[in-house]
Amino acid sequence: MTERSSLDQDQFLTVLTREEAVSRFGAALAPRPLGSESVPLDRLVGRVLAADIAAPVDTPPFDRSVVDGFAVQAGDVATASEAAPALLTLNGETIACGFAPGLAVLSATATPIATGGPIPRGADAVVMIEHTDIAADGRLMVRRAPAPGQNIAFAGSDIARSETLLRRGTTVGAREIGMLAAVGLAEAEVWRKPRVAVISTGDELVAPGEPLRPAAIYDSNGAIVAAALEENGCEPVRFGAIADDAARLEAAMREAHASCDAVILSGGTSKGAGDLTYRIVGSLGSPGIVAHGVALKPGKPLCLAVCDGKAVVILPGFPTSAMFTFHDIVVPVLRVLAGQPARQDVELTARVPVRVPSDLGRTEFVMVALSASAEGPVAYPIGKGSGSVTAFSQADGFVTIEALAEAMPADTVTPVTLFTPHVHVPDLVIMGSHCVGLDAVIGRLVDHGLSARSLALGSLGGLSALRRGECDLAPIHLFDPKSGIYNRPFLDPTMTLIAGWRRMQGIVHAAGDPRFAGITEAREAVERALADPGCLMVNRNQGAGTRILLDQLLAGRKPPGYWNQPRSHNAVAASVAQGRADWGMAIRQVAEANGLGFIAFAEEHYDFAVAVEPRKAAAIETFRSAIAEAGAALEALGFTPADHGSQA
C-alpha cells in the first residue's frame, strides 16, 4: 500500500481524464469472454451461460392437478351449488403423484386425485376437496362448479419442449438451477472465469492473522480486491503481500502475468523513485502502460496497462482510492472477460396495468415483470401458477396485495420488491402469441446488444397490451374468415404489421389411428372425428389464433373434450401422444416432435403488431433486421420466412 513521494522522481504522472483513460484501456485490451466450459449443476451458481439452453422436454410432462380433489367433467357439475349439489359416482381408483390413471372419467363420474396427480382421460377440471362431501349412498356431492380447465396445469404450460429456457449471458442462480433441474439437465455451458492475480506491495504490509509489528499495517486491499473479483465473476489467485524488493516483486509479477488472465496490484502507483511496480509492468509486454494518473478524487495514481493481451492494473494503496477506481474503471472490463452482464440500477415504483384478483384473508405476493410505457415503468403480473419454475426467471420482483383486499385494482401504482438489487428493463417487451421461431429472432437481438422479454399472453392479449402501451411488439396469428386475411383486420389505426413467418397448422392425431387413415383434408378429419362419440378432442384456450381456426372447423359444435383448453401447441400434442385425447390442432413441428399424424389445414401468418409511431423506433428497426438474420434458423425449424422485415 506504499504511497511515498520523493525528491528524486524518475517519472511524472501524465494525468488523463477518466474518459480518456477508459478509452485507452479498452482500445488496447479489446476485452471479450475468454472461452467456455461445461460445468455440472451443483457448481453452476454464479456462472454465466455461454449459449442458449432449449428445454428437451415439456414441463409438466403431462396434465396434472394443482389441488387435492376430484377429476370431473366440468359439464356434469356446471349447475352445482350449496343448495343443489351435483351427485357423481366415484371411480374405483385414487390418483396420486407417480400413479398412471387406468380408468377414464365418464359422464357423471369422478376420480379422487392428489395434488400433482396426472389428469385421467375424459376429465377437464378438478373440483377442490373443500367444495365436496360424500353422500350417504357413497356418491360425491359437488357444492361448487369448477370452470373447464380449472385446477389443471396442462402439459408444457410451464416449459414447452424446444422453448428457449435460458439465454446466453444469464447469470445462474437458484431459480435458474431449478429450471435446469426441472427439465433434467445436469450441466450447462458457461463462460470460463478469468483467473486474476491479486498482489499487494509494500514493506509495511502484514498478512491478516499475523502479529502486527511496529510501523506496519494489515493488508486489507488484497482481501477486498479478491472478494470483489469473486462478486464479479472472476477467480482470484492470491499472491499475498510482497515487500518493495525489486527481485522478489518482479518474480511474482512475471509469474502472475504468465499464469493468470489479468493481474491486479495495489500500492506502488505514486511517482516516487522507491516505487518499482510501474517499471516492472513496462517490461511485461506491449503496449505496456496506457494510463498512469487519472483525474479522479479519490484515485488519481491509478495505473492501467495491457501487456501482451492481458490487463495489468496497479491500484492506489489507500483502500478507499483502490476500491473506487477498481469498481468504476476495472470491474466493467473484468465483467466482459467473465461474460457477466453490465451492472445496472432501476427505479422500483411501477404501475400495474391490469386488475389482479386475490383471495380475501391472505397476504398475496404477485410476481411481476417490468416494462416501460409513456407514463413510466409498468409491472406486468406473471400468472403461471404455484407449480411454475419459469415465472421466477421471467419476473423482476413482486408486488404485495394485503390480506383485507379482494384485488389490486387496474392501474395501481405500487412499490415493486426486486429479487435482485440490479434489474434491467428490457430494450424490447414482446407480449402475445409464443412461437419457438421467436426464440431464434430474440437470439439475434442479443448479438446487436439488445435485450428482450417475451410474455405469452395469446394473440388477442398481446394486441390489448400493445393498445395500452405496455409492450413494443405483439406477435399474432389471427385469421379473419370474412376477408380471408391474416392479422391486418385485427389492427386498429395506431398499429401496423411487421411480417414474420409462415407455419402450417393442422389436425394432429395418434399415428396409426384407423379413424384418420387415408384422410388428407382437415375438414374431413374433423367430420370423421365428430362421427365417433368416443373420439375425444383437445381444444386451445380462448384468444388463441389456433382456437379461432378450430371454431371455424367445428361451426358451433362442441364435441367431447371441447372444454379441455391447454395454452400451447406442445400441450395439445402431449395430450394426444399420451392418449388423453384423440385429436386436436397444432403446428406441424410439434406433431413431428411427438411422433403424431398430421393433416394440414392452413398455412398461417405469424406476424408482429407494432405501433405506427413506436417509442423505441431504433430498437424496432433492429428487430426487423433480426428477423431477416434469423431466416436460416427459422427454415431449419420448419418455418417459411416472409418478406424479411417488411410490413405484412
N, C-alpha and C positions, 0 to 999 in steps of 0.2 A: 504493500500500500504506500510505498515511498512517494512523497510529494515534496522533493527537495528543490532548492534553487541554488545557483552557483554563479560566481562572477566570471567563471570560465565556461562559456556557452558554445558548444560545437554546432548547435542547430537552433535556429529561431523558429518559433511557430508561425506558420502562414495560416492565419485564421480565415476559414471559409464560412459562408452562410450554411445553415442547416441544409437547405435545398441543394446547394452545390455539392456538399459533402455526400449527401444521399445519392445524388445523380452520378457522381464519380464512382462511388462504391458499387452501385447497381450495374453501371456500364462495364466496369472491369470484371465483375463476378458473373453477370448474366445468370442469376440463380434459377434453378429448376429442381424438381424432385430427383432423388439420387437412385431411383430404381425400386423395384417391388420385390416382395417376398410373400410366401404363403404362410399364414400363422393360424394355429388351432384356436378353437372357440374360447378356450379358457385363458388365452393370453391376448385377446383382441381389444380389451377395454382401453380406450385412449388412442387406438391406432386409427389411421386414415385410409379409407378404401381407395385402392388404385384402379378399380374397374367397377362398372355397374354390376349388380347382382340381380339375376332374374330368379323368380320363385320356381323351383322344379315341380311343385305340387300345389294343389288348391288347399287353402286353409279357411274354414274347416274342410276336410276332405269329403264330408257328407252333410246333409241337412241334419241339424241336431237341435234338441230342446234347450232353451236357456233358463227353464224353470222346472221345478218338480210339479208334476200334474198328470194330465191325461191327454194323449194324442187323439184328436177327433176330426171329423169333417165339419167345417165351420157351418155349412148349410143346415146340419142337423140341430144346431143349438142357436140359430140366428135369433130366435124369439125368446130365448131363456131369460128369466128374471127371478128375483127373490120371490115374487108372488106366484109365478108359474114356471118352476124349474123344468128343464128338459131332462128326460129319462133315457139313459143309454145302457145297453148291455155291455158288461166288461168282458174283454177278450181274455183268453187263458194264458197270457204271458205278461211279465213285467220287464220293461226295457231299462237296463242300467247302462252306465258307461262301459264300453267294450263289448256290449251284447248286440249281436246281429239279429234284428227282428225276423221272425219266421211267419208271423200272421199279418195279413192285410187288415187295415181298418175299413170295414164295410159300413154301409149306411146304418145309422142308429146303433153303432158300437163305439167303444173307446178302449184304449190300451194304456195302462199305467206306465208312466215314463219318468225317469230321473233326469235331473239337470245334466246335460251333456250326452244323453242317450240319442241314438240315431232315430230319425223320424221313420215310422213304418210306411209302407206303401198304402196309398189311399188317404192318409191324413194330410190336412193342410193347415192345421192350427193346433195349439196346445193350450188347454184351459188350466189355469193355476189351481193347485190343490186347495188353496184357501177359498176358492169360489165353488167348491163342490161338497157334497155329502153322499153318504151311502144310504139308499132307501132300505126299508125293512125287507124287501124281496131281493136285496143284493144288487140292484141296479144302481148306476151312478146318477146322482142328481146334480145337474149343472145349473147354478144360480146366476151366472153372468156370462154373456155371449162374447167369446173372443172373435176378433176380426180375422179374416183369412190371412194366413201368414204370421199371425201374432204369436210371439214367444218362440219363434223358429229362427235359428241362424242358418241361412242357406249355404250350401257348398260353394266355396270360393267367394263368399260375401265379404270376408276379411282380406284374404290374399288370393288372387286369381293366378293359376298356373301360367307361367311365361310373363307375368307382370313384373316390371322392374321394381324390385323390393327395396333396394338401397342404391344410391347413386355414388359414382366416383366422387371423392372429395368429402364424403360423410365421415365425421368423427364418431367412432363406435363407442357407445355407452351401454348401460344396462338395457335400455329399450331396444337398441339395435341387436344386442345379443339375443334377446327374447324373440325377435323377428327371425333371425337366422336359425335359432333352435326350432322354432315353430314349423319351419319348412325342411328340417332335417339336415341343414348344412353344418358340417363340423369344422370348417376352416374357411378363410377368405384371403383374397389377395390384397395386401396393404402396402403403402409406401414404406420403404426402409427408413428407420430412424437414423438421422445423422449422428455420428459419433463425434462429440465436440469435447476437445481437451480443455480442462479448466486449470489454469496455473495462476497462483498468486506470487507476487515478487516483493521482496523487501527484507532487509536484515532484521527488522523489528518484529517480524511475524512469528507467532506461536500457534500451533495447531490446537483447536479446542480439545480440552481434556488433559492437556499437558500443563505443568506448573508454569506460571507466568513470571518470567524473570524481570529484573528491573529494566525500565525504559522500553519494555516490549508490549505488544498488543496482540490480542487474539485475531486470527484470520477469519473474519466474518464474510468477506467478499466471496471467497471460494465456495462457502456453503450456500450463500444467497444465489450466486450465479448458477450453481449446479441444480438447485431446486427450481429456479426459473427456467432452466433448459428443459427439465422434465415436464414442467407445466406447458411448455410449448412444443412438445412432441419430439424432443431430442434425447439422446442418451449421453449423459455427462461422463467423461473419463477424467477422474480426479488425479492430478499430478501433485497436489499439495502445494505447500509454500516453499519457494526456492529463494535462497539468500542472494544478495547482489554480488554474486561471484560469476565472472564472465564465462568461465569454462563450464560450470555446472548449469548455468542458465541456458547457454547455447545448446548444450547436450539435451536438456529437457525440451527446449523448443523444437529442435530438429526431430527428436523422437515423436513429439506430439504432432508435428506437421506431417511426418511420414505415415503415422498410424491412424490418424483421425481425418474426418472430413472438414473440420474447422478448428480453429484454436482461439480461445478467449483467455486473455491475461488481464489481471488488474494490478495497477501500480506501474510505475516506470514510464509514465507518459509526459512528464514535465520536461522542461528544456534544460535541466541541469546536466553537467558533464557526467555526474555519477550515474545517470540513468542509461542502462545498457540495452533495454529491450528494443527500442526503435532501430538501433544499429543492427541488431541480430535479424530483425524482421526484414530489413533491406537486403539481406543475403540469402533469404529462404527461396526466392524465386521471383519471376517477373509477373506483373509490372511493379510489385512491391507496394510501398506506401502511396495511397491515393489521397489521403487527407490526414493531416496532423494539426489539429486545432480547429474547433467548430464554435461558431458564435452561439453558444448555449450557456444558460446560467440556471442550474449548475451543469458542468460537463465540458467546459472549454478544452481541456487537454486531450480529449478523445483522439485516438489514432486508429485509422481504418486502412487495411492493406488487403491486397489479393496477391497470393504467391502461388504461381503455377496452378491457377484454378481453384484455390482454396482460400476461404476467408480467414484472415488473421486480424483480430481486434484486440487493441490494448485499451482497457477501460481506465478511467481515472481511479486513483487509490481511495478517495473518500467514498464510503458506501453510498451516500445519497447521490453523488455525482455518477458513480458507477451504475447504479440501477436506473437512474433517469435516462441516461444515454443508452443503456442496454435495451430497455423496453421501447424507447422511442425510435431508435435507429437500427439496432441489431436484430431485435426479435422479428420484425417483418421479414427480413431476409432469411432467418432460420426457419420460419414457418413455411416459406416457399420451399426450402430444401426438404422439409419434412412432409410436404404435401398438405400442410394444415391450412384451413381457411383463414382469411384475414379476420382479426378481431373487430367486432362492430357492436356499438351500443344502440338501443332502440327505446323510444318513449313507450310507456306502458298503459296509457289511458286510451281506450278504444270504444267504438260504437258497435253494439251487437245488432245486426240489421233485422233479424227475424225473431219472432216470439219463441221462447224456449219453455215448454211446459215442464212442470216439476211435481214431484209427489209431496203433497202437503204434509208437514210434520217432520220432514227430513232436510237437513242442510245438504245441498247438492253442488258438486263441483263439475262444471261442464268444460271439457277440453275445447280449445278454440285454436284456429289457425289465423294468423294475421295477414291482412291485405290492406290496400290503401284505396281511398275514394277521394273525391274532390273536397269532401268535408274533413278528411283526416283518416287516421287508422281505423280499420274495421276488423272486428274479431268474429270470425265465422265458426259457429259450433260444428264440431265433428261428431257425428252420431253413428258410430258403428257398433255400439253395444259393449256390455261389460266383458265379453269374451274376446274382444278385439285386441290385437297387438299393434296393428298398423296405426291406430289412432294416435298413439303416443309419438310415433315417428313423424306424423303429419302435423301434430299440434305444437304450438309455440308456448302454450301455457293454459291456464284455466280461469274461468270466472266463477264466482260463488253466488248461488241462489239460497237465500236464507230459509230456514225451516218454516216460517209462517207465510211464505209466498207460494202461491199455486203456479206461478210462472214468472219469467222475466219478460216484460213487455218488449215488443219490437222497438228498435232504435234507442234502447237503453245505453247510456254512456257509463261505463263502469271500469274499475281497475281490473287489469289482467295480471295475474300472478304467473311469472315466467318459470319455465322448467330450468332454464339456464340463464346466467346473468347477461349473456350476449346473444341477441336474437337479430337475425337479418330478415327483413320483409322482402320476399322475392321480387325480382325485377318484373316478372310477369305472373299473374294469377290466372289460372285456367280452370273454369268450372263448367261442367256439362257432362256429355257422354264420354265414357272412357273407352280407349282402344289401345291394344298393345303397340300399334303403329305410332301412337303419340309418344311413347317412351323413346322411340328412335329419334324423333324430332327434338324432344327435350334434351337428349344426349348431345345433339349438335349445338344447342344453345350454350351448354357448358363450355364447349370449345370457343365460343365467342365471348366468354366471360360473363354470361348472363345466367341468373338462377331463375327457376320456375317452380311453381307449386300447382299440382293438378288435383282437384277435388271432384269426385264422381257424383254429380247430382242428377244425372239424366239430362236429355236434350232440353226439355221444357224448363227444368230447374236452372240450367245454365243460362238460357235466354232471360229468365226472370232476374238472375243475379247481374247479368250484363245490363239490363234495363235500369237496375238500381245503382249501377256504377260500382259494383262490388268486385268485379273481375275485369280482366283485359280481353279475354278471349273465351268464347263459348262453343266448344265442339258439339255439333248437332248432326243428326241423320233423320230428318223428318220428311215424309212423303205426303204431298197434297194430292189426294185422288181426283179432285176436280180439275186441276190444271195439269196433272201428271208431272209436276216439277218437284224436285227435292229442295228443301230448306229455304229457298228465297221467299216463298209465300208466307213464311212464318216470321219474317223480319218486320220491324217497324221502321219508319222513315229515318230513324237515327242510326240504323245499322246497315252494314254491308257484309259481304262474304269473302273469305279467303279460301280458295279451292284447296282441298286436302287430297283425298284418295278415294278409290272405289273398292268396295268389298262385297263379296257375294253372300247374301242371306238365303237361307233355305230351311227345309224341313229336315230335322235330324231324327234318326231312329236307330234302334239296335241293329247292328249288322246281322243279316240273315233273318230278320223278322219277315215271315211269309206275307203278312198283311201289306207290306210295301214292295214286294217282289215285282220287278218289271216296270215299276212306275217311274216316269221321268218328269212329270209335271206336278208342281207343288199343290195346285188346286185339286188334282185327282187324289193325291196322297191324303189331303185333309178330308175329302169326302169318304175315302176308304176308312180312315180312322173313325170318323163320326158314325159310320155304319155299324161299327162294333162297339156296343156299350161297355165292353171291358177294356177298350183301348184308352189308356189314361194319358192325358196331355200334361205338359208343364208349361205355364204361361210366363210372362215377364211382368215387371212392375209397371204401374200406370205412369205415364210420362215418358216411357222409353220409346225410342223410334221403332224398335222391334215389336213392341206391343201394338203399335198402330198398324203395322203390317199384318200381324196376326188377326187383329179385329176385322180387318178388311176381308181376309180369307174366311173367317168364321161368320161374317154377315149377321151378327147379332146372336148367334148361337153360343151357348156356354156349356160345352161338354164336360164330362168328368175330368177334374184336375184344373179347370179354368182358374180357380182361385188360388192355385199354387203359384206364387208370384215372386220368384227369386229376382235378384237385381243385376245379374250378369249373364253373358253367354256361357261362361265357364260353369256356372251353377246349373244352367239348363242342361248342358252336356253331361255333367256329373249325375244329374237326376236320371237321365235316360241310360247312361252307361251302367249305373248301379241298379237298374231295374225298378226304381221307384216311380218312373213314368215310362211311357212307351214312345212318345213323340213330343217335339217342341220345335222352336225356331231359334237358330243361332247362325253365326258366321261359319264359313267353310273351315277356317283354321282350327277352331275348337273341335269341330266334328272329326277332323282328321287326327288331331292330337289324342282324342279319346277313342279312336277306332270305331266310329259310328258311321252308319249310312247317311248320305247327304243327297237331298233332292233340291236343286237350285230353284229359287223363286225370283229374286230381284237383285240386280247389282245396285246397291245403294250408295249414295254420295255421303261421305263423311267429310264435312267442311267445318269452317270456323267462322262463327259470327263475331264481328268486331265493330266497335263504334266508328261511325263515319269520321269523327274527329277524336281519335284516341288520345288519352292523356300521355301515353308513352309511345309517340309515333316512331321514334328511332328503334325502340325495342320491338315494336310490331313489324317493322321492316326487316329486322334481323330474324324474326320468326318466319317471315315469308322465305327468306334465304335458307333457313334451316330446313324447311320442307323440301326445297329443291336438293339440298345437300344430302338429305336422308333418302333420296329416291331409290338407290340401290338396296339399302336396308329394308325399305318398305316392300320392294319387289321380292326380296328374299323371304319376307314374312307372308307372301302371298297376296299382297295388295297391289292395286294398279294406281300409280300416282296420276293425279290430274295435271292440268296445265300448271306447272310448278309456280307456286307463289302468286298466281293471278287471282282475279276475282272470279268466283264461281258463277 
